[in-house]
Amino acid sequence: MNWDQIEGKWKQLKGQAQAKWGEISGDDWDTIDGRREQIVGLVQERYGKERADAEKEVDGWLNSLRG
């Protein structure tokens, strides 16, 4: 699965993202609308991570969706 597919299926996938990153509110997930850069930014902000670490975490989540 790539980011175009994530954005296209965001309504189905945002529940999985919200389960992983519970510190990010439902309204934020609606605003993000599956955009990688916004997800990375919020993970970085809410969890106090370095940008590179947030990117690795988000990319790891994407890889887990691929099964």
DODRENMAR-743988 format. One record per atom (N, C-alpha, C): residue number from 0; residue in three letters; chain; x, y negated, z. Coordinates in nm, 4 decimals. Each point is the difference from the previous one (the first is absolute). Example, Ala and Ser with C-alpha at 12.3 -4.5 7.8 and 13.67 -1.06 7.14 Angstrom:
(r 0 "Ala" "A" (1.3190 0.5690 0.7800))
(r 0 "Ala" "A" (-0.0890 -0.1190 0.0000))
(r 0 "Ala" "A" (0.0900 -0.1200 0.0000))
(r 1 "Ser" "A" (-0.0350 -0.1050 -0.0720))
(r 1 "Ser" "A" (0.0820 -0.1190 0.0060))
(r 1 "Ser" "A" (-0.0770 -0.1090 0.0730))
END
This chain:
(r 0 "Met" "A" (0.0857 0.1169 0.0000))
(r 0 "Met" "A" (-0.0857 -0.1169 0.0000))
(r 0 "Met" "A" (0.0907 -0.1236 0.0000))
(r 1 "Asn" "A" (-0.0345 -0.0968 -0.0841))
(r 1 "Asn" "A" (0.0779 -0.1242 -0.0027))
(r 1 "Asn" "A" (-0.0877 -0.1149 0.0517))
(r 2 "Trp" "A" (0.0579 -0.1198 0.0040))
(r 2 "Trp" "A" (-0.0737 -0.1117 0.0610))
(r 2 "Trp" "A" (-0.1203 -0.0433 -0.0821))
(r 3 "Asp" "A" (0.0027 0.0187 -0.1302))
(r 3 "Asp" "A" (-0.1200 -0.0305 -0.0787))
(r 3 "Asp" "A" (-0.1148 0.0912 0.0417))
(r 4 "Gln" "A" (0.0317 0.1256 0.0258))
(r 4 "Gln" "A" (-0.1022 0.0947 0.0442))
(r 4 "Gln" "A" (-0.0479 -0.0327 0.1410))
(r 5 "Ile" "A" (0.0925 -0.0409 0.0865))
(r 5 "Ile" "A" (-0.0375 -0.0395 0.1371))
(r 5 "Ile" "A" (-0.0993 -0.1154 -0.0062))
(r 6 "Glu" "A" (0.0326 -0.1020 -0.0797))
(r 6 "Glu" "A" (-0.0894 -0.1155 -0.0115))
(r 6 "Glu" "A" (-0.1353 0.0423 -0.0552))
(r 7 "Gly" "A" (-0.0010 0.0908 -0.0965))
(r 7 "Gly" "A" (-0.1246 0.0451 -0.0600))
(r 7 "Gly" "A" (-0.0863 0.0820 0.0949))
(r 8 "Lys" "A" (0.0632 0.0701 0.0927))
(r 8 "Lys" "A" (-0.0723 0.0859 0.0945))
(r 8 "Lys" "A" (0.0013 -0.0580 0.1405))
(r 9 "Trp" "A" (0.0226 -0.1301 0.0133))
(r 9 "Trp" "A" (0.0220 -0.0596 0.1307))
(r 9 "Trp" "A" (-0.1152 0.0248 0.0962))
(r 10 "Lys" "A" (-0.1227 -0.0049 -0.0466))
(r 10 "Lys" "A" (-0.1144 0.0199 0.0897))
(r 10 "Lys" "A" (0.0078 0.1373 0.0676))
(r 11 "Gln" "A" (0.0458 0.1018 -0.0728))
(r 11 "Gln" "A" (0.0119 0.1334 0.0572))
(r 11 "Gln" "A" (0.1245 0.0129 0.0878))
(r 12 "Leu" "A" (0.1074 -0.0705 -0.0334))
(r 12 "Leu" "A" (0.1281 0.0185 0.0683))
(r 12 "Leu" "A" (0.0219 -0.0906 0.1201))
(r 13 "Lys" "A" (-0.0752 -0.1091 0.0089))
(r 13 "Lys" "A" (0.0283 -0.0938 0.1092))
(r 13 "Lys" "A" (-0.0264 0.0615 0.1372))
(r 14 "Gly" "A" (-0.0899 0.0978 0.0102))
(r 14 "Gly" "A" (-0.0219 0.0682 0.1270))
(r 14 "Gly" "A" (0.1241 0.0748 0.0451))
(r 15 "Gln" "A" (0.0705 0.0620 -0.0943))
(r 15 "Gln" "A" (0.1240 0.0704 0.0332))
(r 15 "Gln" "A" (0.1078 -0.0991 0.0423))
(r 16 "Ala" "A" (0.0060 -0.1123 -0.0673))
(r 16 "Ala" "A" (0.0976 -0.1034 0.0362))
(r 16 "Ala" "A" (-0.0320 -0.0564 0.1379))
(r 17 "Gln" "A" (-0.1267 -0.0234 0.0257))
(r 17 "Gln" "A" (-0.0413 -0.0551 0.1284))
(r 17 "Gln" "A" (0.0298 0.0988 0.1134))
(r 18 "Ala" "A" (-0.0132 0.1290 -0.0261))
(r 18 "Ala" "A" (0.0324 0.1005 0.1006))
(r 18 "Ala" "A" (0.1494 -0.0006 0.0312))
(r 19 "Lys" "A" (0.0816 -0.0223 -0.1009))
(r 19 "Lys" "A" (0.1455 -0.0024 0.0203))
(r 19 "Lys" "A" (0.0442 -0.1269 0.0708))
(r 20 "Trp" "A" (-0.0546 -0.1139 -0.0395))
(r 20 "Trp" "A" (0.0421 -0.1289 0.0545))
(r 20 "Trp" "A" (-0.1191 -0.0654 0.0702))
(r 21 "Gly" "A" (-0.0332 0.0478 0.1176))
(r 21 "Gly" "A" (-0.1168 -0.0459 0.0742))
(r 21 "Gly" "A" (0.0067 -0.1437 0.0484))
(r 22 "Glu" "A" (0.1189 -0.0586 0.0029))
(r 22 "Glu" "A" (0.0151 -0.1390 0.0427))
(r 22 "Glu" "A" (-0.0488 -0.0988 -0.1059))
(r 23 "Ile" "A" (-0.0258 0.0484 -0.1188))
(r 23 "Ile" "A" (-0.0477 -0.0866 -0.1086))
(r 23 "Ile" "A" (-0.1521 0.0134 -0.0048))
(r 24 "Ser" "A" (-0.0696 -0.1136 0.0066))
(r 24 "Ser" "A" (-0.1455 0.0007 0.0123))
(r 24 "Ser" "A" (-0.0713 0.0376 -0.1303))
(r 25 "Gly" "A" (-0.1257 0.0351 0.0143))
(r 25 "Gly" "A" (-0.0823 0.0336 -0.1163))
(r 25 "Gly" "A" (-0.0110 -0.1136 -0.0995))
(r 26 "Asp" "A" (-0.0118 -0.1230 0.0508))
(r 26 "Asp" "A" (-0.0067 -0.1156 -0.0900))
(r 26 "Asp" "A" (0.1283 -0.0150 -0.0803))
(r 27 "Asp" "A" (0.1138 0.0257 0.0658))
(r 27 "Asp" "A" (0.1270 -0.0067 -0.0716))
(r 27 "Asp" "A" (0.0055 0.1036 -0.1113))
(r 28 "Trp" "A" (-0.0482 0.1206 0.0284))
(r 28 "Trp" "A" (0.0014 0.1050 -0.1028))
(r 28 "Trp" "A" (-0.0872 -0.0387 -0.1189))
(r 29 "Asp" "A" (-0.1117 -0.0668 0.0270))
(r 29 "Asp" "A" (-0.0862 -0.0442 -0.1102))
(r 29 "Asp" "A" (0.0722 -0.1039 -0.0850))
(r 30 "Thr" "A" (0.0725 -0.0898 0.0642))
(r 30 "Thr" "A" (0.0727 -0.1054 -0.0707))
(r 30 "Thr" "A" (0.1173 0.0564 -0.0795))
(r 31 "Ile" "A" (0.0693 0.0975 0.0567))
(r 31 "Ile" "A" (0.1170 0.0603 -0.0644))
(r 31 "Ile" "A" (-0.0371 0.0598 -0.1348))
(r 32 "Asp" "A" (-0.1132 0.0673 -0.0045))
(r 32 "Asp" "A" (-0.0521 0.0601 -0.1230))
(r 32 "Asp" "A" (0.1022 0.0895 -0.0699))
(r 33 "Gly" "A" (0.0842 0.0695 0.0782))
(r 33 "Gly" "A" (0.0927 0.0975 -0.0562))
(r 33 "Gly" "A" (0.1293 -0.0555 -0.0544))
(r 34 "Arg" "A" (0.0253 -0.1273 0.0167))
(r 34 "Arg" "A" (0.1218 -0.0603 -0.0546))
(r 34 "Arg" "A" (0.1193 0.0295 0.0906))
(r 35 "Arg" "A" (0.1008 0.0622 -0.0565))
(r 35 "Arg" "A" (0.1165 0.0473 0.0740))
(r 35 "Arg" "A" (0.0677 -0.1119 0.0792))
(r 36 "Glu" "A" (0.0271 -0.1117 -0.0624))
(r 36 "Glu" "A" (0.0733 -0.1077 0.0672))
(r 36 "Glu" "A" (-0.0746 -0.0505 0.1232))
(r 37 "Gln" "A" (-0.1313 -0.0059 -0.0082))
(r 37 "Gln" "A" (-0.0779 -0.0445 0.1154))
(r 37 "Gln" "A" (0.0008 0.1045 0.1113))
(r 38 "Ile" "A" (-0.0045 0.1270 -0.0375))
(r 38 "Ile" "A" (0.0071 0.1051 0.1014))
(r 38 "Ile" "A" (0.1353 -0.0055 0.0701))
(r 39 "Val" "A" (0.1067 -0.0094 -0.0786))
(r 39 "Val" "A" (0.1348 -0.0074 0.0569))
(r 39 "Val" "A" (0.0112 -0.1202 0.0943))
(r 40 "Gly" "A" (-0.0498 -0.1146 -0.0433))
(r 40 "Gly" "A" (0.0076 -0.1206 0.0821))
(r 40 "Gly" "A" (-0.0723 0.0135 0.1326))
(r 41 "Leu" "A" (-0.1174 0.0602 -0.0019))
(r 41 "Leu" "A" (-0.0754 0.0162 0.1247))
(r 41 "Leu" "A" (0.0628 0.1053 0.0908))
(r 42 "Val" "A" (0.0520 0.1075 -0.0571))
(r 42 "Val" "A" (0.0690 0.1002 0.0815))
(r 42 "Val" "A" (0.1222 -0.0650 0.0654))
(r 43 "Gln" "A" (0.0710 -0.0789 -0.0758))
(r 43 "Gln" "A" (0.1172 -0.0704 0.0527))
(r 43 "Gln" "A" (-0.0397 -0.0935 0.1138))
(r 44 "Glu" "A" (-0.1032 -0.0787 -0.0218))
(r 44 "Glu" "A" (-0.0445 -0.0989 0.0986))
(r 44 "Glu" "A" (-0.0577 0.0645 0.1261))
(r 45 "Arg" "A" (-0.0927 0.0912 -0.0156))
(r 45 "Arg" "A" (-0.0725 0.0559 0.1142))
(r 45 "Arg" "A" (0.0839 0.0962 0.0831))
(r 46 "Tyr" "A" (0.0975 0.0642 -0.0648))
(r 46 "Tyr" "A" (0.0798 0.0991 0.0711))
(r 46 "Tyr" "A" (0.1431 -0.0461 0.0263))
(r 47 "Gly" "A" (0.0315 -0.1255 -0.0365))
(r 47 "Gly" "A" (0.1313 -0.0562 0.0284))
(r 47 "Gly" "A" (0.1138 0.0728 -0.0682))
(r 48 "Lys" "A" (-0.0216 0.0398 -0.1230))
(r 48 "Lys" "A" (0.1013 0.0763 -0.0736))
(r 48 "Lys" "A" (0.0763 -0.0908 -0.0960))
(r 49 "Glu" "A" (0.1190 0.0422 -0.0338))
(r 49 "Glu" "A" (0.0750 -0.0645 -0.1078))
(r 49 "Glu" "A" (-0.0718 0.0316 -0.1308))
(r 50 "Arg" "A" (0.0167 -0.0870 -0.0972))
(r 50 "Arg" "A" (-0.0674 0.0175 -0.1298))
(r 50 "Arg" "A" (0.0310 0.1371 -0.0620))
(r 51 "Ala" "A" (0.1274 0.0367 -0.0014))
(r 51 "Ala" "A" (0.0395 0.1276 -0.0612))
(r 51 "Ala" "A" (-0.0653 0.1180 0.0722))
(r 52 "Asp" "A" (-0.0090 -0.0072 0.1316))
(r 52 "Asp" "A" (-0.0632 0.1082 0.0763))
(r 52 "Asp" "A" (-0.1498 0.0081 -0.0291))
(r 53 "Ala" "A" (-0.0652 -0.1143 -0.0117))
(r 53 "Ala" "A" (-0.1427 -0.0018 -0.0332))
(r 53 "Ala" "A" (-0.0225 0.0573 -0.1393))
(r 54 "Glu" "A" (0.0873 -0.0347 -0.0943))
(r 54 "Glu" "A" (-0.0122 0.0543 -0.1361))
(r 54 "Glu" "A" (0.0168 0.1512 -0.0001))
(r 55 "Lys" "A" (0.0965 0.0508 0.0752))
(r 55 "Lys" "A" (0.0213 0.1450 0.0082))
(r 55 "Lys" "A" (-0.1228 0.0688 0.0600))
(r 56 "Glu" "A" (-0.0580 -0.0609 0.1023))
(r 56 "Glu" "A" (-0.1172 0.0598 0.0641))
(r 56 "Glu" "A" (-0.1189 0.0040 -0.0962))
(r 57 "Val" "A" (-0.0230 -0.1085 -0.0708))
(r 57 "Val" "A" (-0.1111 -0.0054 -0.0951))
(r 57 "Val" "A" (0.0245 0.0978 -0.1156))
(r 58 "Asp" "A" (0.1228 0.0060 -0.0489))
(r 58 "Asp" "A" (0.0311 0.0944 -0.1073))
(r 58 "Asp" "A" (-0.0122 0.1447 0.0482))
(r 59 "Gly" "A" (0.0347 0.0258 0.1262))
(r 59 "Gly" "A" (-0.0187 0.1329 0.0571))
(r 59 "Gly" "A" (-0.1469 0.0386 0.0042))
(r 60 "Trp" "A" (-0.0849 -0.0982 0.0347))
(r 60 "Trp" "A" (-0.1450 0.0233 0.0008))
(r 60 "Trp" "A" (-0.0475 0.0359 -0.1421))
(r 61 "Leu" "A" (0.0487 -0.0758 -0.0993))
(r 61 "Leu" "A" (-0.0364 0.0285 -0.1386))
(r 61 "Leu" "A" (0.0409 0.1421 -0.0368))
(r 62 "Asn" "A" (0.1211 0.0398 0.0360))
(r 62 "Asn" "A" (0.0467 0.1350 -0.0307))
(r 62 "Asn" "A" (-0.0860 0.1057 0.0679))
(r 63 "Ser" "A" (-0.0497 -0.0272 0.1197))
(r 63 "Ser" "A" (-0.0859 0.0963 0.0694))
(r 63 "Ser" "A" (-0.1335 0.0178 -0.0723))
(r 64 "Leu" "A" (-0.0435 -0.1014 -0.0720))
(r 64 "Leu" "A" (-0.1248 0.0103 -0.0754))
(r 64 "Leu" "A" (0.0144 0.0891 -0.1229))
(r 65 "Arg" "A" (0.1227 0.0111 -0.0473))
(r 65 "Arg" "A" (0.0258 0.0818 -0.1174))
(r 65 "Arg" "A" (-0.0117 0.1485 0.0309))
(r 66 "Gly" "A" (0.0127 0.0328 0.1288))
(r 66 "Gly" "A" (-0.0165 0.1375 0.0431))
(r 66 "Gly" "A" (0.1181 0.0798 -0.0308))
END
